[in-house]
Amino acid sequence: MILEGDVPPALEPSRLAIGAPDRAARRSLVDVLARAFRDNPMNARIHGPDPPRRVRANAAGLRSLVLDHSDTVVSRVITYDSGVIGGFIVAPPGTFPLPRPSIRRQFECFWLQGAGAMGAWSAVTASLAQYRPREPHWYLSVLGVEPVWQGRGIGAALLGSIEDLVAASPAPLCLECDRPESVRFYRAHGFEVRAEDVVHGVPCWCLGRGFPSGDSA
């Protein structure tokens, strides 16, 4: 497995594969996503300047989404040979918002994130929820790629897999992000900015695709 600090090899597309993860792959996906979002502005704002601490806090928050809701959400991982290097979690129409985390997961987040961080993330969720559409829609909870593999078409491949899911059950698709680079990525793939806000001093964007022309949050 190639991690941060290693130099990834020349990408050989034949060694890439996208599929539904088993339990072990979902656990690997938690770690990949925790690193993928380590340096996002909201993570830095809420969890502070120490990168390893941000990764641990991210992983604690992701375990409920990735491990406990596998019967509700749709998960896919992309592997290079046998190693998970990225993936996504998308909620089908009518399933979002997801149930609250179990008491066990809440305690884990409290231990690894702290009450202040948990409250801050709750405020982010509440602030952005007002922009989500009322009609049935797909909600992209998270899409991320191992940092050393970013910028090599892996995210676009994952997004193509989401497009296949949406095509099989048509409905608008929406998401939120806090990085201008992410806005550019999604706009390049047909998404439009539906709303903008500032939460905890961090600019956030709500994007969507497949909504009626002129529709906005």
PEQUIUR-V222685 format. One record per residue. N is the residue number from 0. PSI is psi in degrees with one decimal (999 if undefined). OMEGA is omega in radians with two decimals (none if undefined). BURIAL is I if it has 24 or more other ideal C-beta (glycine too) atoms within 12 Angstrom, else O. Layout:
BEGIN
[[N	PSI	OMEGA	BURIAL] [N	PSI	OMEGA	BURIAL]]
END
This chain:
BEGIN
[[0	131.9	-3.13	O] [1	121.1	-3.12	I] [2	178.2	-3.11	O] [3	136.9	-3.10	O] [4	-23.3	3.05	O] [5	159.3	3.08	O] [6	115.1	-3.13	O] [7	149.9	3.13	I] [8	171.0	2.99	O] [9	130.3	-3.05	O] [10	125.3	3.05	O] [11	103.4	-3.05	O] [12	-30.7	-3.11	O] [13	-16.3	-3.13	O] [14	-0.1	3.07	O] [15	145.1	3.06	I] [16	139.7	3.08	I] [17	132.3	3.13	I] [18	173.4	3.08	O] [19	133.4	-3.07	O] [20	148.9	2.90	I] [21	-176.2	-3.06	O] [22	-42.0	-3.12	O] [23	-41.5	-3.14	O] [24	-34.4	3.09	I] [25	-37.6	3.09	I] [26	-40.3	3.07	O] [27	-37.5	3.13	I] [28	-38.1	3.07	I] [29	-48.0	-3.10	I] [30	-41.0	3.13	I] [31	-47.1	-3.12	I] [32	-36.0	3.11	I] [33	-38.1	3.10	I] [34	-36.8	-3.10	I] [35	-35.9	-3.08	I] [36	10.3	-3.09	I] [37	-42.7	-3.02	I] [38	10.3	3.08	I] [39	145.8	-3.07	I] [40	-42.0	-3.11	I] [41	-37.6	3.08	I] [42	-45.0	3.12	I] [43	-38.6	-3.12	I] [44	-42.1	-3.04	I] [45	-40.7	-3.01	I] [46	-4.3	3.01	I] [47	-174.9	-2.94	O] [48	-9.9	-3.04	O] [49	111.5	-3.08	O] [50	-47.1	3.13	O] [51	-36.9	3.11	O] [52	-39.5	3.13	O] [53	-39.0	3.12	I] [54	-45.2	3.13	I] [55	-43.1	-3.14	I] [56	-41.1	3.10	I] [57	-46.3	-3.11	I] [58	-40.3	3.12	I] [59	-42.1	-3.14	I] [60	-28.1	-3.07	I] [61	-22.9	-3.03	I] [62	-40.0	3.13	I] [63	-47.1	-3.12	I] [64	-48.6	-3.00	I] [65	-38.2	-3.02	I] [66	-35.6	-2.96	I] [67	-14.7	-3.08	I] [68	26.7	-3.06	I] [69	-21.7	3.11	I] [70	-9.5	-3.09	O] [71	-48.3	-3.10	I] [72	169.8	3.04	I] [73	126.0	-3.13	I] [74	141.9	2.99	I] [75	144.8	3.03	I] [76	152.0	3.00	I] [77	130.1	-3.10	I] [78	151.2	2.99	I] [79	110.9	-2.87	I] [80	-118.6	-3.11	O] [81	2.1	-3.05	O] [82	133.4	3.09	I] [83	126.1	3.12	I] [84	0.7	3.11	I] [85	175.8	3.12	I] [86	-179.8	3.13	I] [87	160.9	3.00	I] [88	123.0	3.13	I] [89	136.1	-3.13	I] [90	124.2	3.12	I] [91	164.7	3.13	I] [92	135.2	3.08	I] [93	-0.5	-3.09	O] [94	-11.7	-3.10	O] [95	136.2	0.15	I] [96	149.2	-3.14	O] [97	159.8	3.08	I] [98	154.9	3.10	O] [99	151.4	3.09	O] [100	155.6	3.09	I] [101	162.9	3.09	O] [102	-38.6	3.12	O] [103	-47.1	-3.13	O] [104	-38.9	3.12	I] [105	-40.1	3.11	O] [106	-39.8	3.12	O] [107	-43.7	3.11	I] [108	-40.8	3.11	I] [109	-41.5	-3.10	O] [110	-41.3	-3.02	O] [111	-21.2	3.14	I] [112	-40.1	-3.07	I] [113	155.0	-3.08	O] [114	-37.7	-3.13	O] [115	-44.6	3.14	O] [116	-40.7	3.12	I] [117	-41.3	3.09	I] [118	-37.3	3.13	O] [119	-42.0	3.11	I] [120	-36.0	3.08	I] [121	-38.0	3.11	I] [122	-37.8	3.08	O] [123	-47.9	-3.14	I] [124	-46.1	-3.12	I] [125	-38.7	-3.11	O] [126	-40.0	-3.07	I] [127	-19.7	-3.11	I] [128	-28.7	-3.10	O] [129	-19.2	-3.10	O] [130	-4.9	-3.13	I] [131	145.2	-3.08	I] [132	152.6	3.10	I] [133	-28.9	-3.13	O] [134	159.2	3.12	O] [135	137.5	-3.08	O] [136	158.6	2.94	I] [137	139.1	3.12	I] [138	116.7	3.11	I] [139	99.2	-3.10	I] [140	-42.8	-3.10	I] [141	140.4	2.98	I] [142	123.9	-3.08	I] [143	158.5	-3.10	I] [144	140.7	3.06	I] [145	131.6	-3.02	I] [146	-42.2	-3.09	I] [147	-13.9	3.13	I] [148	-3.1	-3.10	I] [149	151.9	3.13	I] [150	17.0	-3.09	O] [151	20.2	3.08	I] [152	2.8	-3.13	O] [153	-43.8	3.12	I] [154	-40.3	3.12	I] [155	-38.6	3.10	I] [156	-42.1	3.10	I] [157	-41.6	3.13	I] [158	-34.8	3.07	I] [159	-35.7	3.09	O] [160	-36.8	3.07	I] [161	-40.3	3.11	I] [162	-37.9	3.10	I] [163	-41.1	3.11	O] [164	-44.9	-3.12	I] [165	-37.8	3.13	I] [166	-32.8	-3.13	O] [167	-22.6	3.11	O] [168	78.5	-2.94	O] [169	131.5	3.05	O] [170	157.9	3.08	I] [171	157.8	-3.13	I] [172	131.2	3.14	I] [173	165.0	-3.10	I] [174	170.5	3.00	I] [175	152.1	3.08	I] [176	166.0	-3.10	I] [177	18.4	3.12	I] [178	128.7	3.07	I] [179	-33.9	3.12	O] [180	-36.9	3.11	O] [181	-38.6	3.09	I] [182	-45.1	-3.14	I] [183	-40.0	3.13	O] [184	-50.6	-3.08	I] [185	-36.1	3.09	I] [186	-34.5	3.09	O] [187	-17.1	3.12	O] [188	27.2	2.97	I] [189	2.9	3.09	O] [190	154.3	3.06	I] [191	146.7	3.06	I] [192	120.3	-3.11	I] [193	-24.5	3.14	I] [194	156.1	3.05	I] [195	148.4	3.12	O] [196	168.0	3.04	I] [197	121.1	-3.11	O] [198	127.3	-3.08	I] [199	30.6	-3.14	I] [200	5.1	-3.10	O] [201	124.4	3.07	I] [202	137.4	3.11	I] [203	147.7	-3.13	I] [204	140.8	3.02	I] [205	122.7	-3.07	I] [206	155.8	3.13	I] [207	163.5	3.10	I] [208	142.4	3.11	I] [209	9.1	3.08	I] [210	154.9	3.09	I] [211	146.2	-3.14	O] [212	130.8	3.13	O] [213	-10.0	3.12	O] [214	140.0	3.10	O] [215	165.7	-3.09	O] [216	999	none	I]]
END
